[in-house]
């Protein structure tokens, strides 16, 4: 085996979780205390977003943001609104071209999302409401949808 084909430790693919943390957390209960007397089951609206930014060479911050709004349909009144940003710093080095993006868009959010679900459920319970259990998300399917939409945007 020649020296040119032998992999050196610096060339080996590396994926490492450096840090997981709550980047931002906000809770609003605009109609308290009266809202706690309501008996209607709220409708839950969910908005989800993921972003990734380079911190330094081979190190990225990935953030999964969720906004959960619980509304009373009859009165169009907000019971509560939670916005949470679960973030992580990931080391991604020596990955073949084109494979870093799926790691940042699929693998990292899959790691972060369970923590985000726990944060949302916990803060809603601490606010005095029944827990909100967010459904699992298929980040791979979301990524594939975005990839299919991207060429349409350039036309």
N, C-alpha and C positions, 0 to 999 in steps of 0.2 A: 504494500500500500504506500503510495507516495505521500509526502508531507502535505501536498495541496488538497488531497481529498480527505484527510483526517480532520474530524471536527474538533476544534479546540473548545475548551469550556466557555469561552466568550462568544462562540458562534452557536451554542446550543439554544434552542427555543426556551424562553423563560416566561412564565405567567405566575405572578405572585400577588396576593392580596396584602397591601401594605397597611391599610387602615379602613375601617368601616365606621361611619358616624352619621348622626342626624345633623344635617346642614341647616335646616330651617323647619320650624314647626309653629303653626298658628291655629288657634281655635277661636271661633266667634259663636256666641250664643246671643244673638241680637234681641231676642224677645223674652229673655229671662226676667223675672221668674215665672211669668204667666205661661210660657211655653210648656212648662212642666205639668200644667193642668190639662193639657190637650190629650185626648184619647185616640185620635186618628193616627194610623200607622203612616209614617212619612215615606215619601218616594225618595230614593237615593239616586243622585246623579254623580257620575264619576268622570273625571278628566285625567288622563295619564300622559306623561311626557318623559322622554329620556334625552339626556345630553351627555356629550363627552368632550373634554378639553385636555389639551396637552399641558402638563405641568412642567415637564422638562423632557429631555430626550429619553424615550422609552417608558415614561411615567405619565399616567392619565388619571384624571378625575372623571368619574362617571356619576351622574345624578339622575335618580328616578324621582319624579315629582308627581304627586297625586293630589287632586282637589276633590273632596267629597262634600256634596251639598245635600242635606236632608230637608225636604220641603213638605209642607202640608198642602196637598193638592187642592182641597176645597177652598182654602183661604189664601193660597199662593204665599204662604208665610214660611220663611226659613227657620227651621228648628236649630240647626247648627251648620257650621261650615268649617271644615278642617283642610288645611293645606300642609302637606308634609314633604320634605325633601330628604331622601335617604341617599347618602353619598358614599363613595369609596375611592380610595387611591389604589390603583393597580399598576404593577410593573409588567409591561408587555414588551419584550425584547427579542430580536432575532427571529421574528415571525415572517414567513414568506409574504411577498407583496400581495395585497388584496385580502389577506386573512386577518389583518388587525381590525378592520372595520366590523366584521361580524362578531369578533370577540368583544368589542366595546358596545355593540348594539344588542347582542343576545346573551353571551356568557355572563358579562358583568351585571346587567339588569336582573338576570336569573338569580344571581348571588344576593343582590341587594333587596329584591322584592319581598322575600319573607320577613326581613327586618322592618320594612316599610309597613307591611300588613299588621305587624305586632304594634308598631308605634301608633297607627291610626286607631286600632281597636282599643288600645290602652287609653289614649287621650279622650276618646268618646265616652268610655266607661267612667273615667275620672270627671268628666263634665256632667255626669248624672244620667246618661242615656244608656239604652241597651247597646251591647257591642255591635260594631259594624265589622263583619268579616268579609274582606275583599276577596273576590273570586280569583283563582289562579289566572295568570296571564301567560299566553304563549308568545314570548318575545321573538321567537324564530319566525312565527307567522306574521307578526307585525313588521319585522324587518323585511321579509319577502314582499309584503304589500307595499312598503315604502320604496323598495327597489323597483317594483313594477310601475309605480306612479312616477318615479324620478324621470324616466325618459319622456313621459308625457309633458312634463313641465318645461322641457327644453324646446318643444315645438311651438 
